[in-house]
């Protein structure tokens, strides 16, 4: 039996593949193209997978592996990946899971606990030691992503227009938001948001909301408080009494870098889940993929 396993963190622009031994020691790490089915066509994802594994051909008799990527917690995407792997790694058992699960396991350096991600999008996840998962959010910007950078910026745009008409809290954000979109008039937002702007274009405006909140802007502060409450609601919805490790790992730009949302989130979380302890990530998502591979196939 092989003494080697692999973990793969499948990103939307770059993927990382690690080869580890039974103790979890990484013996090789390589990089490649996107292996996220939501940002690339299946044929291109398949080619990128082949290119990744071609860099570690000496380990092809793996004892097992784990691939974590956006959407891989759902059966439709698993079927597509299994088809790709059937010819690439025909005799290797592979655990397929979401990017949230490998981030949780890597961040906690263990198999149970909680994770909350808030970057461009948002997602909460819990995992018990037997592998039972609960998740909330992760529906994408058109259906959810509450508390994310996109959500914050979108709220700023729509509520600033409401404020202009006297239907919301006072704000001074609108001129800066328009400048951030390279627009000159409020009415230009209609065509821009509906027909021109990408998700990333909107999300990049989120730091402006924080700037105005720190200056005391009423609407900006309310938006960020609402964002913090939405993120707490995600964590609350994945609570599982079977989980004994009351630890929560945080990830994503909003939670890691925003100087207003993070303390608001921590304050709101203590009100409803005082027993839950936020920890600094002990490892990476790639570490989590390796740990899951070893655990499932040793």
Secondary structure, 3 states (H helix, E strand, C coil): CCCEEEEEEECCCCEEEEEEECCCCEEEEEEECCCCCCCCCHHHHHHHHHHHHHCCHHHCCCCEEEEEECCCCCHHHHHHHHHHHHHHCCCCCEEEECHHHHHHHHHHCCCCEEEEEECCCEEEEEECCCCCEEEEECCCCCCCCCCCHHHHHHHHHHHHHHHHCCCCCCCCCHHHHHHHCCCCCCCHHHHHHHHHCCHHHHHCCHHHHHHHHHCCCHHHHHHHHHHHHHHHHHHHCCCCCCCCCCEEEEECHHHHHCCCHHHHHHHHHHHHCCCCEEECCCCCHHHHHHHHHHHHHC
